[in-house]
Amino acid sequence: MAKPEYYYGVHSVESLLELEPERVLTLFTLKGRDDQRLQKILQLAEPFGISVQKASRDSLEKLAGLPFHQGVVAAVRPHPTLNEKDLDQLLAETPDALLLALDQVTDPHNLGACIRTAAAMGVQAVIVPRDRSASLTPTARKVAAGGAEKVKFIQVTNLARTLAHLKETTHVRVIGTMLDENALPIQKCDFSGAVVIVMGAEDTGLRPITQAQCDQKAYIPMSGNLQSSVHDK
């Protein structure tokens, strides 16, 4: 049996119990905690016979890997890793899918924030390169605040090659976020049919090899004097 993953934080564990309770092996809760949020988690777990263990703050910190666990940690049966074949299947089943691709976003906090936003926007999947990219760590899951349980997370060997393949086989439109004189406000872009929005790394933006696959350039308008494409230069 594969080693369990550990989810922590109230939002992350609540969403997991609401959407995929069969994956939860054990719940660990902070000794002495008995508030309304914890009671909701326990109520969600009860119908599935999930084991609940009281644990010290130090024990929870060891399981979560950091002290910001909010008094609840879940040991979870890991998901199989999704790859290019799963992406092809998703597009075959959902021809008007909205996807988000992240080009070498390495900070797990930024990854989690992107997944949280993607879930709110109705994105079906987040695509990342297998190397030089943040993975779906417990930190990323916590920041995603339940979004990681709603959006597929797909790792591919080569992002640019994957985008080229999707354009050729499924006629996906690729919109790259960047500050460029030819870029449109993203709300003016055409989102009919299948679309992949591509965002770049925190410091360097989209790589040229990724930009070459973009059919359209877009920027995300910001309030005040802040004008940014979020992750691109």
The 8 nearest C-alpha neighbors of each residue, nearest first, counted from 0:
[[1, 2, 3, 76, 77, 75, 4, 24],
 [2, 0, 3, 77, 76, 4, 78, 79],
 [1, 3, 0, 4, 76, 77, 75, 74],
 [4, 2, 76, 75, 74, 77, 1, 5],
 [3, 5, 75, 74, 77, 76, 6, 2],
 [4, 6, 74, 73, 75, 63, 137, 7],
 [7, 5, 73, 137, 72, 12, 4, 74],
 [8, 6, 72, 68, 71, 12, 63, 73],
 [7, 9, 68, 69, 11, 10, 141, 71],
 [8, 10, 12, 11, 13, 69, 71, 7],
 [11, 9, 144, 13, 12, 145, 8, 14],
 [10, 12, 145, 144, 14, 8, 141, 13],
 [11, 13, 15, 9, 14, 10, 8, 16],
 [14, 12, 10, 16, 15, 11, 9, 40],
 [15, 13, 145, 17, 11, 16, 12, 18],
 [14, 16, 12, 19, 18, 13, 17, 20],
 [17, 15, 20, 13, 14, 19, 18, 43],
 [16, 18, 14, 15, 19, 13, 20, 43],
 [17, 19, 15, 16, 14, 20, 148, 149],
 [18, 20, 15, 21, 16, 22, 17, 23],
 [21, 19, 16, 22, 23, 15, 18, 17],
 [20, 22, 19, 23, 47, 24, 16, 76],
 [21, 23, 76, 20, 75, 19, 24, 77],
 [24, 22, 75, 20, 21, 25, 74, 76],
 [23, 25, 75, 74, 22, 49, 76, 50],
 [26, 24, 50, 74, 73, 51, 23, 49],
 [25, 27, 73, 51, 72, 50, 52, 74],
 [26, 28, 52, 72, 53, 71, 51, 73],
 [29, 27, 71, 53, 70, 54, 52, 30],
 [28, 30, 70, 54, 32, 53, 55, 56],
 [31, 29, 53, 54, 32, 55, 28, 56],
 [30, 32, 29, 33, 53, 28, 55, 54],
 [31, 33, 29, 30, 34, 70, 37, 28],
 [34, 32, 37, 31, 38, 35, 36, 30],
 [33, 35, 37, 36, 32, 38, 39, 31],
 [34, 36, 38, 37, 39, 33, 40, 32],
 [37, 35, 39, 38, 34, 40, 9, 33],
 [36, 38, 40, 39, 35, 34, 33, 41],
 [37, 39, 35, 41, 40, 36, 42, 34],
 [38, 40, 42, 36, 37, 41, 43, 35],
 [41, 39, 37, 43, 38, 42, 13, 44],
 [40, 42, 38, 44, 43, 39, 45, 37],
 [43, 41, 39, 45, 40, 44, 38, 46],
 [42, 44, 40, 41, 45, 16, 39, 46],
 [45, 43, 41, 42, 49, 47, 46, 40],
 [44, 46, 42, 48, 47, 43, 41, 49],
 [47, 45, 48, 44, 43, 42, 49, 41],
 [48, 46, 45, 49, 44, 20, 21, 43],
 [49, 47, 45, 46, 50, 44, 51, 24],
 [48, 50, 47, 44, 25, 45, 51, 24],
 [49, 51, 25, 26, 48, 52, 24, 44],
 [52, 50, 26, 27, 25, 49, 53, 28],
 [53, 51, 27, 26, 54, 28, 50, 25],
 [54, 52, 28, 30, 27, 29, 51, 55],
 [53, 55, 29, 30, 28, 58, 27, 52],
 [56, 54, 58, 57, 29, 30, 59, 53],
 [55, 57, 59, 58, 60, 29, 54, 70],
 [58, 56, 60, 55, 59, 61, 54, 66],
 [59, 57, 55, 61, 60, 56, 54, 62],
 [60, 58, 62, 56, 61, 57, 63, 55],
 [59, 61, 66, 57, 65, 63, 58, 62],
 [62, 60, 64, 58, 59, 63, 57, 65],
 [61, 63, 59, 60, 64, 58, 5, 72],
 [64, 62, 60, 65, 61, 59, 7, 5],
 [63, 65, 61, 60, 62, 66, 59, 137],
 [66, 64, 60, 63, 67, 61, 68, 62],
 [65, 67, 60, 68, 64, 63, 59, 56],
 [68, 66, 69, 65, 8, 60, 63, 70],
 [67, 69, 8, 7, 70, 66, 71, 63],
 [70, 68, 8, 71, 67, 9, 7, 66],
 [69, 71, 29, 68, 28, 72, 59, 8],
 [70, 72, 28, 69, 27, 7, 8, 68],
 [73, 71, 7, 27, 6, 26, 28, 5],
 [74, 72, 26, 6, 5, 25, 75, 27],
 [75, 73, 5, 25, 24, 3, 4, 23],
 [74, 76, 23, 4, 3, 24, 22, 5],
 [75, 77, 22, 3, 23, 4, 24, 78],
 [78, 76, 4, 75, 3, 79, 1, 22],
 [77, 79, 80, 76, 22, 81, 75, 4],
 [78, 80, 81, 77, 76, 82, 1, 153],
 [79, 81, 78, 82, 153, 154, 152, 77],
 [80, 82, 153, 85, 154, 79, 152, 83],
 [81, 83, 154, 153, 85, 84, 155, 86],
 [82, 84, 86, 85, 155, 87, 81, 154],
 [85, 83, 87, 86, 82, 88, 81, 89],
 [84, 86, 88, 82, 83, 87, 81, 89],
 [85, 87, 83, 89, 84, 88, 90, 82],
 [88, 86, 84, 90, 85, 89, 91, 83],
 [87, 89, 91, 85, 86, 90, 92, 84],
 [90, 88, 86, 92, 91, 87, 93, 85],
 [91, 89, 93, 94, 87, 92, 88, 86],
 [90, 92, 88, 89, 93, 94, 87, 169],
 [91, 93, 89, 90, 88, 94, 87, 96],
 [94, 92, 90, 96, 95, 91, 89, 193],
 [95, 93, 90, 96, 193, 91, 92, 192],
 [96, 94, 193, 192, 93, 97, 191, 194],
 [97, 95, 193, 93, 94, 98, 123, 90],
 [96, 98, 122, 194, 193, 123, 195, 95],
 [99, 97, 195, 124, 122, 123, 125, 194],
 [98, 100, 125, 196, 195, 197, 126, 124],
 [101, 99, 126, 197, 125, 127, 196, 198],
 [102, 100, 198, 127, 197, 199, 104, 103],
 [101, 103, 199, 104, 200, 198, 205, 100],
 [104, 102, 132, 200, 131, 105, 101, 199],
 [105, 103, 200, 132, 102, 101, 106, 133],
 [104, 106, 133, 132, 103, 107, 131, 200],
 [105, 107, 109, 108, 133, 104, 110, 132],
 [108, 106, 139, 110, 133, 109, 111, 105],
 [109, 107, 111, 110, 106, 139, 142, 112],
 [110, 108, 112, 106, 111, 107, 113, 104],
 [111, 109, 107, 113, 108, 112, 139, 114],
 [110, 112, 139, 143, 142, 114, 108, 109],
 [111, 113, 109, 115, 114, 110, 143, 142],
 [114, 112, 110, 116, 111, 115, 117, 109],
 [113, 115, 117, 111, 116, 112, 143, 146],
 [114, 116, 143, 146, 112, 118, 113, 117],
 [117, 115, 119, 113, 118, 114, 112, 120],
 [118, 116, 114, 120, 122, 119, 115, 113],
 [117, 119, 146, 121, 115, 120, 116, 122],
 [118, 120, 116, 117, 121, 115, 122, 146],
 [121, 119, 117, 118, 122, 116, 115, 97],
 [120, 122, 118, 119, 123, 117, 97, 150],
 [121, 123, 97, 117, 98, 120, 118, 124],
 [122, 124, 150, 98, 97, 121, 151, 96],
 [125, 123, 151, 150, 98, 122, 152, 126],
 [124, 126, 99, 152, 100, 98, 153, 151],
 [125, 127, 100, 153, 154, 99, 152, 101],
 [128, 126, 154, 101, 100, 155, 129, 153],
 [129, 127, 155, 130, 154, 158, 156, 157],
 [128, 130, 154, 155, 156, 127, 132, 131],
 [131, 129, 128, 132, 156, 103, 133, 127],
 [132, 130, 103, 105, 128, 129, 133, 104],
 [131, 133, 105, 103, 104, 130, 128, 134],
 [132, 134, 105, 107, 106, 104, 110, 135],
 [135, 133, 136, 132, 107, 139, 110, 105],
 [134, 136, 139, 140, 137, 133, 107, 138],
 [135, 137, 139, 138, 134, 140, 107, 133],
 [138, 136, 140, 139, 6, 141, 5, 135],
 [139, 137, 141, 136, 140, 142, 107, 108],
 [138, 140, 111, 107, 136, 142, 137, 108],
 [139, 141, 143, 137, 138, 142, 147, 111],
 [140, 142, 138, 144, 143, 139, 11, 8],
 [141, 143, 111, 139, 144, 140, 112, 108],
 [142, 144, 111, 115, 140, 146, 141, 112],
 [145, 143, 10, 11, 142, 141, 146, 115],
 [144, 146, 11, 14, 147, 143, 148, 10],
 [147, 145, 115, 143, 149, 118, 148, 144],
 [146, 148, 149, 145, 150, 140, 143, 114],
 [147, 149, 146, 145, 150, 15, 14, 18],
 [150, 148, 146, 147, 118, 151, 145, 18],
 [151, 149, 124, 123, 147, 148, 118, 146],
 [150, 152, 124, 125, 153, 123, 149, 147],
 [153, 151, 125, 124, 126, 150, 81, 154],
 [154, 152, 126, 81, 82, 125, 151, 127],
 [153, 155, 129, 127, 82, 128, 126, 81],
 [156, 154, 128, 129, 82, 157, 83, 158],
 [155, 157, 129, 128, 158, 154, 130, 161],
 [158, 156, 160, 155, 159, 128, 161, 129],
 [157, 159, 161, 160, 128, 162, 155, 156],
 [160, 158, 209, 162, 161, 157, 163, 208],
 [159, 161, 163, 157, 162, 158, 164, 156],
 [160, 162, 158, 164, 159, 163, 157, 165],
 [163, 161, 165, 159, 164, 160, 166, 158],
 [164, 162, 160, 166, 161, 165, 167, 159],
 [165, 163, 161, 167, 162, 166, 168, 160],
 [166, 164, 162, 168, 169, 167, 163, 171],
 [167, 165, 170, 171, 163, 164, 169, 168],
 [166, 168, 164, 165, 170, 169, 163, 171],
 [167, 169, 165, 166, 170, 164, 171, 163],
 [168, 170, 165, 171, 166, 167, 90, 94],
 [171, 169, 166, 167, 168, 172, 165, 193],
 [170, 172, 166, 193, 194, 169, 165, 173],
 [171, 173, 194, 195, 214, 193, 170, 174],
 [174, 172, 195, 213, 214, 194, 196, 171],
 [175, 173, 215, 196, 213, 216, 214, 197],
 [174, 176, 197, 216, 213, 196, 217, 215],
 [177, 175, 217, 218, 228, 198, 216, 197],
 [178, 176, 228, 231, 218, 179, 217, 232],
 [177, 179, 218, 232, 228, 182, 227, 180],
 [178, 180, 182, 181, 177, 216, 217, 218],
 [179, 181, 182, 178, 183, 216, 177, 217],
 [180, 182, 179, 183, 216, 217, 178, 215],
 [183, 181, 217, 216, 179, 180, 218, 178],
 [182, 184, 217, 185, 218, 216, 187, 181],
 [185, 183, 218, 186, 187, 217, 219, 220],
 [184, 186, 217, 187, 188, 218, 219, 183],
 [185, 187, 184, 188, 219, 183, 189, 217],
 [188, 186, 185, 184, 183, 189, 217, 190],
 [189, 187, 185, 186, 190, 183, 184, 217],
 [188, 190, 191, 187, 186, 192, 194, 185],
 [191, 189, 188, 194, 192, 193, 97, 172],
 [190, 192, 189, 193, 95, 194, 172, 188],
 [193, 191, 95, 190, 194, 94, 96, 171],
 [192, 194, 95, 96, 171, 94, 97, 172],
 [195, 193, 172, 97, 171, 173, 98, 190],
 [194, 196, 98, 173, 99, 97, 174, 172],
 [195, 197, 174, 99, 175, 173, 100, 98],
 [198, 196, 100, 175, 101, 99, 174, 176],
 [199, 197, 101, 176, 230, 102, 175, 100],
 [200, 198, 204, 205, 102, 231, 230, 101],
 [199, 201, 104, 204, 103, 203, 230, 202],
 [200, 202, 230, 203, 104, 204, 199, 231],
 [201, 203, 200, 204, 231, 232, 230, 199],
 [204, 202, 200, 201, 232, 205, 231, 199],
 [231, 205, 203, 199, 200, 232, 230, 202],
 [206, 204, 199, 231, 210, 209, 102, 200],
 [205, 207, 209, 208, 210, 204, 199, 102],
 [208, 206, 210, 209, 211, 205, 212, 204],
 [209, 207, 211, 206, 210, 159, 212, 205],
 [208, 210, 159, 206, 211, 207, 212, 205],
 [211, 209, 207, 213, 212, 208, 205, 206],
 [210, 212, 209, 208, 213, 207, 159, 214],
 [213, 211, 210, 209, 163, 214, 162, 159],
 [214, 212, 173, 210, 215, 175, 174, 211],
 [215, 213, 173, 174, 172, 212, 216, 175],
 [214, 216, 174, 213, 175, 217, 173, 182],
 [217, 215, 182, 175, 174, 176, 183, 177],
 [218, 216, 182, 183, 176, 185, 184, 177],
 [217, 219, 228, 184, 176, 185, 177, 178],
 [218, 220, 228, 185, 184, 227, 221, 217],
 [221, 219, 226, 218, 184, 227, 222, 228],
 [220, 222, 226, 225, 219, 227, 223, 224],
 [223, 221, 225, 224, 220, 226, 227, 219],
 [222, 224, 225, 221, 226, 220, 227, 219],
 [225, 223, 226, 222, 221, 227, 220, 219],
 [226, 224, 221, 223, 222, 227, 220, 228],
 [227, 225, 221, 220, 224, 228, 222, 219],
 [226, 228, 229, 219, 225, 221, 218, 220],
 [227, 229, 218, 219, 177, 231, 176, 230],
 [230, 228, 227, 231, 219, 198, 176, 218],
 [231, 229, 199, 201, 200, 198, 228, 204],
 [204, 232, 230, 199, 177, 228, 229, 205],
 [231, 204, 177, 178, 203, 230, 228, 202]]
